[in-house]
Amino acid sequence: MTEAVRADSPYRSYVYAYPHKTAYRPFDDRPRLSDLWRGEDVSALSLYAHIPFCEMRCGFCNLLTRSTPPAEQVTAFLDALERQAEVVASCLPEGASFARAALGGGTPTYLTDEELVRVYDLLERTLGVDLTSIPTSVETSPATATPDRLRVLDERGATRISMGVQSFIDSEAHAAGRPQKRTEVDRALADIRACTDADLNVDLIYGIERQTPDTWRYSLDTALSWRPEEVYLYPLYVRPLTGLGRRAREWDDHRLSLYRQGRDHLRDHGYEQVSMRMFRRADATEAAGPDYCCQTDGMVGLGCGARSYTCGTHYSFDYAVGVGKVRSIIEDYVGRDAEDFARAEVGFHLDGEERRRRHVLQSLLRVEGLDARAYTERFGAHPVTDLAEEFGALAARGWLVSGEDSVDATTIRLTEEGLAHSDAIGPDLFSVRVNRLMAEYEAG
């Protein structure tokens, strides 16, 4: 477990989905997927395929992934992925259509070029989706972003390739638990630019041991030299059950200072801030494709680490970070027959309150903020009325924009300082129920 997080820490929890998987629990009734999807709007779904393999396990990673699996397990996993995709497709309502897709993990490019072709083929065949016609993002790593694999991604229409560099200084990367070489990073970035037309996203981490403003600026400038369309800035977290273990000192102020430095540096170099973490080059062309709304549209997840979203239920397989449990989950997944994939086993049923909180979270933590009219049209009340205590606390901290864009106007937005504290604001918007479930999971 990690050290206790201060109640006033700006780095309490990264909220990338709500509720988090640690709030999921086994379903007593194991509902059929066809029942969960019945009556859902499936006109603009998101597709996520999870590949749970990497060439190494980074020290900061808390994803469900296994390093260097035996080749026969990779083949068995792809067999199971195909079985699952066929079953899931049969459970979706007629007319299901996808607005965007992503291959993540893990590291999808851990697969060989032939295995990547197989993944694309099975997704398109089973789900009837043309992945060349919608925005598709693929995660890669310096060691696996090789020309043969990248050519597959380019030929199959990948519009975004994301690589976690973390730091362009080898000693910092090693301190964060990623033993990579700068020469390998440079080679991979050059190959991505040479072999594909996809947008490039580079992930960087701040708050690494002995990282300074000067070394942070060096990594920022080196990333910018590649003209990436997107840059993500992540604070280093000490994750439960990950390789970094406990830290003895507080470093919140240091991380917050580096965040502000990185934010200002990127904005000064022509990048627009989208969220606390995401920055997009102002002159970059957006990928064409159908509209997708993360607050309301569903997600179809395939693979043992993926989650799926309907309006009322989020579901997945079991979740783990520890090596032994992860291997057990993968082994269970590859051993399933078709009927096993027709039911949801682990998840969370969202009542009206949870849907409201999810909508607020998905909106407020982005620069454009929360459209109060859209919220009211969906839920029949103003968001400040529904979450009066939470919005009152934000206003008291000075973290809500005042004036024309105040909480009484159409859009509710965070101030610049509020956005900087997204990892504290997010957890404050969790329900009592979700907090209890997450605490029970952390307690083991």
Residue pairs with C-beta under 8 A, 6 or more apart in sequence:
1 240
1 241
1 442
2 238
2 239
2 240
2 246
3 238
3 246
3 247
5 11
5 12
6 250
6 252
8 424
9 252
9 424
10 252
10 255
10 256
10 420
10 421
10 423
10 424
11 235
11 237
11 252
11 255
11 423
11 424
12 423
12 424
12 426
12 427
13 20
13 423
13 426
13 427
14 234
14 235
14 237
14 423
14 426
15 361
15 365
15 422
15 423
15 426
15 427
17 307
18 354
18 357
18 358
18 361
18 362
18 426
18 429
18 430
18 434
19 314
19 348
19 354
19 358
19 430
19 434
19 437
19 438
20 434
20 438
21 307
21 316
21 319
22 319
22 437
22 438
22 441
22 442
23 348
23 433
23 434
23 437
23 438
23 441
24 314
24 315
24 316
24 319
24 346
24 347
24 348
24 437
25 346
25 347
25 348
25 437
26 345
26 346
27 315
27 344
27 345
27 346
27 347
30 343
30 344
30 345
31 313
31 343
31 344
32 91
32 342
32 343
32 344
33 87
33 88
33 91
33 341
33 342
33 343
33 344
34 90
34 91
34 342
36 310
36 312
36 313
36 315
36 344
37 91
37 92
37 93
37 298
37 310
38 93
39 93
40 93
40 298
40 310
40 311
41 296
41 297
41 298
41 311
42 92
42 93
42 95
42 96
42 97
42 298
43 95
43 97
44 97
44 98
44 99
44 290
44 291
44 292
44 293
44 297
45 96
45 97
45 98
45 99
45 297
45 298
45 299
45 300
46 98
46 99
46 100
46 101
46 102
46 292
46 294
46 297
46 298
46 299
46 300
47 98
47 100
47 101
47 102
47 123
47 127
47 129
47 299
47 300
47 302
48 101
48 102
48 103
48 104
48 299
48 300
48 301
48 302
48 303
48 306
48 307
49 81
49 101
49 102
49 103
49 104
49 108
49 119
49 123
49 301
49 302
49 303
49 306
50 64
50 104
50 105
50 106
50 301
50 302
50 303
50 304
50 305
50 306
51 77
51 103
51 104
51 105
51 106
51 107
51 108
51 110
51 111
51 119
51 303
52 64
52 65
52 66
52 77
52 105
52 106
52 303
52 304
52 305
52 326
52 330
53 65
53 66
53 67
53 68
53 69
53 74
53 77
53 105
53 106
53 107
53 110
53 111
54 65
54 66
54 67
54 68
54 105
54 106
54 107
54 110
54 141
55 67
55 68
55 107
55 110
55 141
55 143
55 144
56 67
56 68
56 143
56 178
56 179
57 65
57 66
57 67
57 243
57 323
58 164
58 166
58 176
58 177
58 178
58 243
59 176
59 177
59 178
59 242
59 243
59 244
60 176
60 177
60 178
60 205
60 236
60 237
60 239
60 242
60 243
60 244
61 177
61 239
61 242
62 239
62 240
62 241
62 242
62 321
63 105
63 106
63 305
63 321
64 106
64 304
64 305
64 319
64 320
64 321
64 326
64 329
65 105
65 106
65 107
65 305
65 326
66 323
66 326
66 327
66 330
69 77
69 330
73 330
73 331
73 334
74 111
74 115
76 334
77 330
77 333
77 334
78 115
78 118
78 119
78 122
79 334
80 333
80 334
80 335
80 336
81 119
81 122
81 302
81 303
82 122
82 126
83 336
83 337
83 338
83 341
84 302
84 303
84 336
84 341
85 122
85 123
85 126
85 127
85 302
86 126
86 338
87 338
87 339
87 341
87 342
88 126
88 127
88 300
88 302
88 341
89 96
89 126
89 127
89 128
91 342
92 300
96 127
96 128
97 129
97 290
98 127
98 129
98 134
98 300
99 134
99 289
99 290
99 291
99 292
99 297
100 134
100 135
100 136
100 137
100 289
100 290
100 292
101 123
101 129
101 131
101 134
101 135
101 136
101 137
102 136
102 137
102 138
102 139
103 119
103 136
103 137
103 138
103 139
104 137
104 138
104 139
105 139
105 303
105 305
106 139
106 305
107 139
107 140
107 141
107 144
108 116
108 119
108 138
108 139
108 140
109 116
109 138
109 139
109 140
109 141
109 144
109 145
109 146
109 149
109 150
109 153
110 141
110 144
111 119
111 149
112 148
112 149
113 148
113 149
113 151
113 152
116 149
116 152
116 153
116 156
117 152
117 156
120 131
120 152
120 156
123 129
123 131
123 302
124 130
124 131
127 300
131 156
131 157
132 156
132 157
133 157
133 289
134 289
134 290
135 159
135 160
135 287
135 288
135 289
136 156
136 157
136 158
136 159
136 160
137 158
137 159
137 160
137 161
137 162
137 201
138 153
138 158
138 160
138 161
138 162
138 198
139 162
139 163
139 164
140 149
140 150
140 161
140 162
140 163
140 188
140 192
141 163
141 164
141 188
142 163
142 165
142 180
142 181
142 184
142 185
142 187
142 188
143 180
143 184
143 188
145 161
145 163
145 188
145 189
145 191
145 192
146 191
147 191
147 194
147 195
150 161
150 191
150 192
150 195
150 196
151 195
151 196
153 161
153 196
153 198
154 195
154 196
154 197
154 198
158 196
158 198
159 198
159 199
159 287
159 289
160 198
160 199
160 200
160 201
160 229
160 230
160 287
161 192
161 196
161 198
161 199
161 200
161 201
162 200
162 201
162 202
162 203
162 230
162 232
163 188
163 189
163 192
163 200
163 201
163 202
163 203
164 178
164 203
165 173
165 185
165 202
165 203
165 204
165 219
165 223
166 172
166 173
166 176
166 178
166 203
166 204
166 205
166 208
167 173
167 176
167 204
167 205
167 208
167 211
167 215
167 219
168 182
168 185
168 218
168 219
168 222
168 223
169 182
169 215
169 218
169 219
170 180
170 181
170 182
171 210
172 208
172 209
172 210
172 211
172 215
172 219
173 179
173 180
175 208
175 209
175 210
175 211
176 205
176 208
176 209
176 236
176 244
177 242
177 243
177 244
189 200
189 202
189 226
192 198
192 200
193 200
193 226
199 228
199 229
199 230
199 284
199 287
200 226
200 227
200 228
200 229
200 230
201 228
201 229
201 230
201 231
201 232
202 223
202 226
202 228
202 230
202 231
202 232
203 231
203 232
203 234
204 219
204 220
204 223
204 231
204 232
204 233
204 234
204 262
205 233
205 234
205 235
205 236
206 216
206 233
206 234
206 235
206 236
206 255
206 258
206 259
206 262
207 235
207 236
207 251
207 254
207 255
207 258
208 236
211 258
213 257
213 258
213 261
216 258
216 261
216 262
217 261
217 265
220 262
220 265
220 266
223 231
224 231
224 266
224 269
227 281
228 281
229 280
229 281
229 284
230 278
230 279
230 280
230 281
230 284
231 266
231 271
231 278
231 279
232 277
232 278
232 279
233 259
233 262
233 263
233 266
233 277
233 279
234 277
235 255
235 259
235 423
236 255
238 244
238 245
238 246
238 247
239 321
240 321
240 442
241 321
241 322
242 321
256 420
259 276
259 420
260 420
263 273
263 279
263 420
266 273
266 279
267 273
267 279
270 281
270 282
270 283
271 279
271 280
271 281
271 282
272 279
272 280
272 281
272 282
272 367
273 279
273 367
273 419
274 280
274 366
274 367
275 365
275 366
275 367
275 419
275 422
276 365
276 419
276 420
276 422
276 423
294 362
295 358
295 359
295 362
295 363
295 374
296 311
296 359
296 378
298 308
298 309
298 310
298 311
299 307
299 308
299 309
300 308
301 307
301 308
301 316
303 333
304 317
304 329
304 330
304 332
304 333
305 316
305 317
305 319
306 316
307 314
307 315
307 316
307 347
308 314
308 315
308 316
308 344
311 350
311 355
312 349
312 350
312 355
313 344
313 347
313 348
313 349
313 350
314 347
314 348
314 350
315 344
315 345
315 346
315 347
315 348
316 346
316 347
317 329
317 332
317 333
317 345
317 346
318 325
318 329
318 332
318 345
318 346
319 329
319 346
320 326
320 328
320 329
348 354
350 358
352 379
353 431
354 431
354 433
354 434
355 379
356 375
356 379
356 383
356 386
356 387
357 387
357 429
357 430
357 431
359 370
359 375
359 378
359 379
359 383
360 370
360 375
360 383
360 387
360 429
361 426
361 429
363 369
363 370
363 371
363 375
364 370
364 412
364 413
364 414
364 425
364 429
365 414
365 419
365 422
365 425
365 426
367 413
367 419
368 411
368 413
369 401
369 405
369 411
369 412
369 413
369 414
370 383
370 411
370 412
370 413
371 410
371 411
372 382
372 383
372 384
372 407
372 409
372 410
372 411
372 412
373 410
375 382
375 383
376 382
376 383
379 386
383 391
383 412
384 391
384 407
384 412
387 429
390 428
390 429
391 400
391 407
391 412
393 428
394 400
394 414
394 418
394 425
395 407
397 418
398 415
398 417
398 418
399 414
399 415
399 417
399 418
399 421
399 425
400 406
400 407
400 412
400 413
400 414
400 415
400 418
401 412
401 413
401 414
401 415
405 411
405 412
405 413
406 412
414 422
414 425
418 425
427 435
430 438
